[in-house]
Amino acid sequence: MIRVETKGCESFVDSAKYEAYVAKALDAFDVLKEETGAGNDFLGWKKLPRQITDRELSEYEAIRDKWARKGVDLVIAIGIGGSYLGAKCVMEALSHNFAKQLKRKDAAEVVFAGNNLSEEYLAELMDLAAERNVACIVISKSGTTTEPAVAFRIVKQYLESHYGKQEAADRIVAITDAKKGALKTLATQENYASFVVPDNVGGRFSVLTPVGLLPICVAGFDIRALVAGAVDAHKGLEIKSEKNPAIQYAAMRNCLHTELGKSTEILVNYNPKLTYVAEWWKQLYGESEGKDGKGIYPASVNNTADLHSMGQFIQEGSRIMFETVLHVENAQRSVVIESDPQNLDQLNFLSGKHVEHCNHMAELGTRIAHIDGGVPQMSITLDKVDAFNLGGLLYFFEFACGISAYILGVNPFNQPGVEAYKKNMFALLEKPGYEEATKAIKERL
């Protein structure tokens, strides 16, 4: 079970004020659990862990096994935002850091497209496709979101020209709406295997739907353990209690923000495998809370590397921030520092110690230094970086996000501001129907 520690905030926050925010968090917990708050038609993610069936997981595994029989060694997963970040963060966390260099091929390599409009990226992706045996997972509720739609058009044309239309259809899986939309229509016409993006689950909460589980599965990772970890977390998080870690986290971050004016939260990790967990977390909290002129800005650092870049600002820069440290209790590999007869590097005092012990001491020393420098600290502890613990961590962050946003007074499940850039982009691209907008925006240039 995920553990939250707030001791590093005690010298900054009056205990009575924190308790007041715990009370607010408990009220927000009721709103979330009873589904009476804003955006309550997008709460399907809450029950997902316990609703995922063995049959569903077996269907994802069947796709993996079918493509393996075809010799597929490259799967292009097309999606943007929550339609790729959840899968990406799990894959990065569970992968060997040097799998590519070691040329390990236990399963297909999954790469991502549709999350940008870079011509160079897509051209280089197709260079890779030309050297590999390719399949594709395309993720889009509508099928018309520009970035993934452009990527899919290019990848689909490649697959059809290279393998033939019928074989290409067997190498494409669509994850889309159950009944409507361009991608649903195409999947039906072309007889693609398809899975449904639930109507009541928003993209940034979708990692435990086919959106995340299928790419993670075809990449060779244990989705059953991932789901089991989420189920385990769900059991503890659904209990209304001051000791509930989601209550503690949501209460403290809002207390620091509102009472002390801390406008930025930095998610800190000391394990490179968790880099993309932070990227997923930034979307989850940024898109859920950043609206109505409100919100805590989500940022991240990867220590100890960033202590030699961002460390100076965090230690002595403007006091706008607090830190939440992802603490991993146990490493899964063992490297011991040996004695050296010359000791030119003066490290013999570390002889016999594990590198992870040094990492933990660097983490502890940094936390103390930053507290002394005026930066409140929380920590979130997981036992180790494996599929089970990751499933629990992701579900914990989702659950705490709902509580936190309700304390803040915003709808956690909409994203009206995301549409602004799309309207301008369509006008500049002269999309049919945007003639007046095109004229108006060009006058501004």
C-alpha positions as semicolon CSV with decimal commas, in nm:
position;residue;x (nm);y (nm);z (nm)
1;M;0,000;0,000;0,000
2;I;0,123;0,349;-0,084
3;R;0,235;0,550;0,219
4;V;0,234;0,929;0,248
5;E;0,452;1,115;0,497
6;T;0,395;1,485;0,571
7;K;0,653;1,533;0,848
8;G;0,863;1,756;0,621
9;C;0,579;2,009;0,617
10;E;0,532;2,036;0,993
11;S;0,773;2,328;1,042
12;F;0,582;2,526;0,778
13;V;0,218;2,444;0,849
14;D;0,024;2,499;1,169
15;S;-0,128;2,165;1,271
16;A;-0,471;2,319;1,322
17;K;-0,471;2,454;0,966
18;Y;-0,367;2,116;0,828
19;E;-0,647;1,947;1,022
20;A;-0,890;2,196;0,868
21;Y;-0,778;2,079;0,523
22;V;-0,808;1,717;0,628
23;A;-1,172;1,798;0,707
24;K;-1,209;1,955;0,361
25;A;-1,050;1,645;0,207
26;L;-1,290;1,417;0,391
27;D;-1,581;1,622;0,258
28;A;-1,435;1,604;-0,093
29;F;-1,393;1,227;-0,046
30;D;-1,768;1,203;0,014
31;V;-1,838;1,405;-0,301
32;L;-1,612;1,176;-0,501
33;K;-1,744;0,853;-0,352
34;E;-2,110;0,953;-0,376
35;E;-2,056;1,098;-0,726
36;T;-2,236;1,424;-0,653
37;G;-1,970;1,670;-0,774
38;A;-1,893;1,845;-1,101
39;G;-1,802;1,606;-1,380
40;N;-1,964;1,309;-1,208
41;D;-2,040;1,150;-1,544
42;F;-1,664;1,086;-1,585
43;L;-1,607;0,873;-1,277
44;G;-1,588;0,533;-1,444
45;W;-1,215;0,511;-1,362
46;K;-1,297;0,480;-0,989
47;K;-1,436;0,130;-1,023
48;L;-1,214;0,011;-1,307
49;P;-0,970;-0,201;-1,107
50;R;-1,239;-0,432;-0,976
51;Q;-1,435;-0,435;-1,303
52;I;-1,153;-0,553;-1,527
53;T;-1,224;-0,917;-1,608
54;D;-0,999;-1,208;-1,686
55;R;-1,169;-1,225;-2,026
56;E;-1,065;-0,868;-2,108
57;L;-0,705;-0,933;-2,010
58;S;-0,706;-1,252;-2,214
59;E;-0,825;-1,056;-2,520
60;Y;-0,527;-0,821;-2,494
61;E;-0,295;-1,119;-2,452
62;A;-0,451;-1,281;-2,761
63;I;-0,360;-0,974;-2,970
64;R;-0,006;-0,991;-2,833
65;D;0,023;-1,361;-2,915
66;K;-0,127;-1,326;-3,263
67;W;0,118;-1,053;-3,358
68;A;0,406;-1,253;-3,209
69;R;0,315;-1,544;-3,440
70;K;0,337;-1,302;-3,732
71;G;0,683;-1,198;-3,619
72;V;0,578;-0,843;-3,536
73;D;0,867;-0,672;-3,360
74;L;0,749;-0,310;-3,378
75;V;0,409;-0,180;-3,264
76;I;0,329;0,183;-3,335
77;A;0,088;0,310;-3,068
78;I;-0,087;0,623;-3,191
79;G;-0,246;0,861;-2,941
80;I;-0,198;1,189;-2,760
81;G;-0,217;1,303;-2,397
82;G;-0,367;1,036;-2,175
83;S;-0,391;0,809;-2,477
84;Y;-0,018;0,748;-2,460
85;L;0,134;0,887;-2,137
86;G;-0,008;0,616;-1,909
87;A;0,126;0,332;-2,123
88;K;0,456;0,515;-2,176
89;C;0,515;0,568;-1,804
90;V;0,451;0,201;-1,719
91;M;0,671;0,073;-2,001
92;E;0,958;0,304;-1,910
93;A;0,932;0,210;-1,543
94;L;0,935;-0,164;-1,610
95;S;1,196;-0,170;-1,887
96;H;1,562;-0,251;-1,845
97;N;1,739;0,085;-1,876
98;F;1,960;-0,052;-2,154
99;A;1,726;-0,299;-2,323
100;K;1,788;-0,151;-2,669
101;Q;2,164;-0,164;-2,634
102;L;2,142;-0,522;-2,507
103;K;1,915;-0,601;-2,804
104;R;1,666;-0,781;-2,587
105;K;1,363;-0,895;-2,786
106;D;1,140;-1,073;-2,539
107;A;0,841;-0,893;-2,695
108;A;0,761;-0,636;-2,960
109;E;0,904;-0,288;-2,917
110;V;0,630;-0,028;-2,873
111;V;0,696;0,322;-3,004
112;F;0,460;0,617;-2,996
113;A;0,322;0,849;-3,262
114;G;0,038;1,096;-3,288
115;N;0,161;1,296;-2,991
116;N;0,322;1,567;-3,204
117;L;0,311;1,719;-3,552
118;S;0,683;1,702;-3,624
119;E;0,748;1,608;-3,985
120;E;1,099;1,489;-3,897
121;Y;0,964;1,262;-3,623
122;L;0,714;1,096;-3,858
123;A;0,969;1,062;-4,136
124;E;1,217;0,897;-3,900
125;L;0,941;0,673;-3,763
126;M;0,877;0,549;-4,115
127;D;1,252;0,489;-4,157
128;L;1,225;0,256;-3,858
129;A;0,908;0,090;-3,989
130;A;1,082;0,009;-4,316
131;E;1,337;-0,201;-4,123
132;R;1,091;-0,385;-3,902
133;N;0,782;-0,609;-3,892
134;V;0,507;-0,364;-3,798
135;A;0,162;-0,350;-3,637
136;C;-0,036;-0,054;-3,507
137;I;-0,264;0,041;-3,218
138;V;-0,458;0,360;-3,288
139;I;-0,628;0,531;-2,995
140;S;-0,882;0,807;-3,049
141;K;-1,236;0,855;-2,925
142;S;-1,338;1,055;-3,231
143;G;-1,079;0,960;-3,490
144;T;-1,047;1,324;-3,592
145;T;-0,806;1,464;-3,331
146;T;-0,543;1,620;-3,557
147;E;-0,215;1,479;-3,423
148;P;-0,316;1,110;-3,404
149;A;-0,529;1,134;-3,719
150;V;-0,234;1,261;-3,924
151;A;-0,005;0,990;-3,785
152;F;-0,260;0,715;-3,845
153;R;-0,323;0,820;-4,203
154;I;0,050;0,789;-4,275
155;V;0,097;0,461;-4,086
156;K;-0,219;0,306;-4,231
157;Q;-0,110;0,388;-4,586
158;Y;0,230;0,235;-4,516
159;L;0,083;-0,086;-4,375
160;E;-0,159;-0,127;-4,665
161;S;0,108;-0,064;-4,931
162;H;0,361;-0,291;-4,758
163;Y;0,142;-0,584;-4,645
164;G;-0,173;-0,550;-4,856
165;K;-0,506;-0,422;-4,734
166;Q;-0,634;-0,744;-4,579
167;E;-0,314;-0,822;-4,390
168;A;-0,284;-0,457;-4,281
169;A;-0,631;-0,483;-4,127
170;D;-0,509;-0,778;-3,919
171;R;-0,220;-0,562;-3,797
172;I;-0,433;-0,268;-3,683
173;V;-0,627;-0,245;-3,358
174;A;-0,854;0,053;-3,295
175;I;-0,936;0,174;-2,944
176;T;-1,224;0,414;-2,987
177;D;-1,587;0,498;-2,913
178;A;-1,838;0,215;-2,884
179;K;-2,086;0,354;-3,136
180;K;-1,979;0,668;-3,319
181;G;-1,692;0,864;-3,468
182;A;-1,465;0,845;-3,771
183;L;-1,236;0,579;-3,625
184;K;-1,527;0,359;-3,518
185;T;-1,672;0,384;-3,870
186;L;-1,338;0,294;-4,027
187;A;-1,279;0,004;-3,787
188;T;-1,617;-0,141;-3,880
189;Q;-1,560;-0,092;-4,253
190;E;-1,212;-0,245;-4,251
191;N;-1,286;-0,515;-3,991
192;Y;-1,017;-0,402;-3,749
193;A;-1,008;-0,562;-3,406
194;S;-1,135;-0,292;-3,172
195;F;-1,176;-0,208;-2,806
196;V;-1,387;0,059;-2,643
197;V;-1,277;0,375;-2,468
198;P;-1,543;0,395;-2,193
199;D;-1,766;0,701;-2,220
200;N;-1,728;0,772;-1,849
201;V;-1,346;0,766;-1,840
202;G;-1,145;1,069;-1,954
203;G;-0,816;1,025;-2,135
204;R;-0,587;1,116;-1,846
205;F;-0,764;0,858;-1,623
206;S;-0,757;0,584;-1,889
207;V;-0,437;0,389;-1,816
208;L;-0,637;0,095;-1,674
209;T;-0,859;0,073;-1,983
210;P;-0,758;-0,079;-2,320
211;V;-0,591;0,258;-2,388
212;G;-0,309;0,168;-2,150
213;L;-0,342;-0,205;-2,098
214;L;-0,318;-0,320;-2,461
215;P;0,006;-0,135;-2,548
216;I;0,158;-0,240;-2,214
217;C;0,058;-0,600;-2,282
218;V;0,197;-0,621;-2,636
219;A;0,522;-0,472;-2,504
220;G;0,553;-0,784;-2,289
221;F;0,471;-0,649;-1,943
222;D;0,252;-0,807;-1,676
223;I;-0,085;-0,632;-1,697
224;R;-0,237;-0,876;-1,449
225;A;0,005;-0,763;-1,180
226;L;-0,056;-0,399;-1,274
227;V;-0,431;-0,444;-1,232
228;A;-0,383;-0,640;-0,908
229;G;-0,184;-0,348;-0,765
230;A;-0,462;-0,107;-0,856
231;V;-0,720;-0,337;-0,696
232;D;-0,514;-0,350;-0,377
233;A;-0,485;0,030;-0,370
234;H;-0,857;0,069;-0,435
235;K;-0,940;-0,138;-0,126
236;G;-0,749;0,098;0,103
237;L;-0,834;0,426;-0,069
238;E;-1,210;0,374;-0,058
239;I;-1,201;0,385;0,325
240;K;-1,291;0,726;0,467
241;S;-1,020;0,801;0,721
242;E;-0,768;1,066;0,818
243;K;-0,505;0,795;0,764
244;N;-0,613;0,741;0,404
245;P;-0,300;0,841;0,203
246;A;-0,509;1,012;-0,066
247;I;-0,674;1,225;0,205
248;Q;-0,334;1,313;0,352
249;Y;-0,179;1,405;0,017
250;A;-0,475;1,609;-0,110
251;A;-0,514;1,790;0,223
252;M;-0,149;1,889;0,257
253;R;-0,094;2,003;-0,100
254;N;-0,402;2,227;-0,081
255;C;-0,301;2,357;0,261
256;L;0,046;2,451;0,132
257;H;-0,106;2,612;-0,176
258;T;-0,380;2,815;-0,011
259;E;-0,229;2,899;0,327
260;L;0,135;2,950;0,224
261;G;0,089;3,055;-0,138
262;K;0,292;2,764;-0,275
263;S;0,198;2,771;-0,642
264;T;0,425;2,491;-0,771
265;E;0,455;2,126;-0,675
266;I;0,771;1,947;-0,780
267;L;0,746;1,570;-0,806
268;V;1,093;1,436;-0,727
269;N;1,228;1,092;-0,803
270;Y;1,563;0,927;-0,738
271;N;1,511;0,641;-0,985
272;P;1,536;0,716;-1,361
273;K;1,270;0,454;-1,427
274;L;1,009;0,690;-1,280
275;T;1,078;0,981;-1,516
276;Y;0,767;0,919;-1,725
277;V;0,553;0,857;-1,418
278;A;0,616;1,226;-1,351
279;E;0,518;1,316;-1,709
280;W;0,190;1,125;-1,670
281;W;0,134;1,287;-1,327
282;K;0,189;1,634;-1,473
283;Q;-0,090;1,585;-1,724
284;L;-0,320;1,430;-1,464
285;Y;-0,290;1,718;-1,219
286;G;-0,227;2,000;-1,465
287;E;-0,529;1,924;-1,682
288;S;-0,752;1,835;-1,388
289;E;-0,680;2,138;-1,168
290;G;-0,552;2,410;-1,400
291;K;-0,872;2,601;-1,476
292;D;-1,086;2,890;-1,356
293;G;-0,767;3,081;-1,273
294;K;-0,679;2,814;-1,014
295;G;-0,443;2,523;-0,970
296;I;-0,103;2,411;-0,848
297;Y;0,155;2,406;-1,127
298;P;0,297;2,050;-1,160
299;A;0,670;2,024;-1,229
300;S;0,926;1,747;-1,184
301;V;1,295;1,675;-1,138
302;N;1,506;1,361;-1,164
303;N;1,760;1,349;-0,883
304;T;2,043;1,323;-0,819
305;A;2,108;1,444;-1,178
306;D;1,892;1,755;-1,144
307;L;2,057;1,853;-0,818
308;H;2,338;1,969;-1,046
309;S;2,101;2,179;-1,258
310;M;1,773;2,266;-1,086
311;G;1,908;2,210;-0,735
312;Q;2,034;2,566;-0,700
313;F;1,695;2,717;-0,778
314;I;1,511;2,479;-0,548
315;Q;1,755;2,546;-0,266
316;E;1,775;2,924;-0,290
317;G;1,539;3,054;-0,558
318;S;1,195;3,211;-0,517
319;R;0,995;3,032;-0,247
320;I;0,699;2,934;-0,467
321;M;0,726;2,559;-0,436
322;F;0,690;2,246;-0,231
323;E;0,826;1,903;-0,315
324;T;0,669;1,559;-0,320
325;V;0,934;1,288;-0,321
326;L;0,868;0,946;-0,475
327;H;1,061;0,721;-0,238
328;V;1,135;0,366;-0,352
329;E;1,207;0,146;-0,052
330;N;1,387;-0,141;-0,221
331;A;1,605;-0,175;-0,530
332;Q;1,557;-0,492;-0,733
333;R;1,924;-0,521;-0,834
334;S;2,236;-0,528;-0,617
335;V;2,557;-0,334;-0,676
336;V;2,808;-0,305;-0,391
337;I;3,093;-0,052;-0,383
338;E;3,423;-0,235;-0,343
339;S;3,743;-0,116;-0,176
340;D;4,021;0,025;-0,395
341;P;4,389;-0,005;-0,280
342;Q;4,485;0,343;-0,405
343;N;4,165;0,518;-0,292
344;L;4,242;0,812;-0,520
345;D;3,872;0,896;-0,537
346;Q;3,858;0,886;-0,156
347;L;3,556;0,656;-0,159
348;N;3,687;0,371;0,053
349;F;3,465;0,492;0,337
350;L;3,180;0,354;0,124
351;S;3,334;0,011;0,083
352;G;3,083;-0,267;0,134
353;K;2,783;-0,037;0,097
354;H;2,513;-0,078;-0,167
355;V;2,477;0,201;-0,423
356;E;2,109;0,227;-0,329
357;H;2,210;0,305;0,030
358;C;2,408;0,602;-0,105
359;N;2,108;0,701;-0,316
360;H;1,881;0,697;-0,009
361;M;2,129;0,907;0,188
362;A;2,149;1,156;-0,100
363;E;1,768;1,171;-0,096
364;L;1,752;1,221;0,280
365;G;2,028;1,481;0,279
366;T;1,859;1,672;-0,001
367;R;1,524;1,669;0,173
368;I;1,678;1,813;0,491
369;A;1,868;2,077;0,291
370;H;1,558;2,185;0,102
371;I;1,349;2,202;0,419
372;D;1,620;2,420;0,572
373;G;1,602;2,631;0,255
374;G;1,229;2,689;0,293
375;V;1,082;2,413;0,077
376;P;0,813;2,197;0,245
377;Q;0,847;1,825;0,177
378;M;0,609;1,533;0,142
379;S;0,703;1,181;0,045
380;I;0,514;0,899;-0,121
381;T;0,664;0,555;-0,058
382;L;0,629;0,245;-0,271
383;D;0,801;-0,081;-0,195
384;K;0,974;-0,128;-0,531
385;V;0,934;-0,044;-0,898
386;D;0,735;-0,335;-1,034
387;A;0,399;-0,378;-1,206
388;F;0,204;-0,436;-0,884
389;N;0,337;-0,126;-0,710
390;L;0,299;0,088;-1,022
391;G;-0,067;-0,012;-1,052
392;G;-0,118;0,102;-0,693
393;L;0,071;0,428;-0,744
394;L;-0,121;0,525;-1,058
395;Y;-0,457;0,455;-0,898
396;F;-0,351;0,644;-0,583
397;F;-0,266;0,955;-0,786
398;E;-0,597;0,936;-0,975
399;F;-0,802;0,902;-0,658
400;A;-0,613;1,179;-0,477
401;C;-0,651;1,403;-0,782
402;G;-1,030;1,386;-0,765
403;I;-1,026;1,476;-0,395
404;S;-0,773;1,755;-0,441
405;A;-0,957;1,919;-0,729
406;Y;-1,284;1,919;-0,537
407;I;-1,108;2,089;-0,242
408;L;-0,978;2,345;-0,491
409;G;-1,330;2,400;-0,624
410;V;-1,287;2,293;-0,987
411;N;-1,427;2,020;-1,208
412;P;-1,146;1,761;-1,225
413;F;-1,280;1,592;-1,536
414;N;-1,312;1,859;-1,805
415;Q;-1,049;2,049;-2,003
416;P;-1,217;2,343;-2,181
417;G;-0,888;2,530;-2,225
418;V;-0,744;2,257;-2,448
419;E;-0,977;2,359;-2,730
420;A;-0,833;2,712;-2,768
421;Y;-0,519;2,610;-2,957
422;K;-0,718;2,372;-3,179
423;K;-0,950;2,648;-3,300
424;N;-0,656;2,872;-3,387
425;M;-0,470;2,586;-3,558
426;F;-0,773;2,493;-3,769
427;A;-0,820;2,857;-3,867
428;L;-0,454;2,889;-3,971
429;L;-0,473;2,561;-4,164
430;E;-0,785;2,696;-4,340
431;K;-1,003;2,402;-4,243
432;P;-1,346;2,413;-4,411
433;G;-1,599;2,583;-4,184
434;Y;-1,337;2,809;-4,028
435;E;-1,341;3,079;-4,297
436;E;-1,437;3,365;-4,065
437;A;-1,193;3,251;-3,799
438;T;-0,920;3,224;-4,065
439;K;-0,984;3,579;-4,178
440;A;-0,986;3,712;-3,821
441;I;-0,670;3,536;-3,710
442;K;-0,475;3,638;-4,021
443;E;-0,557;4,000;-3,949
444;R;-0,378;3,958;-3,617
445;L;-0,056;3,828;-3,770
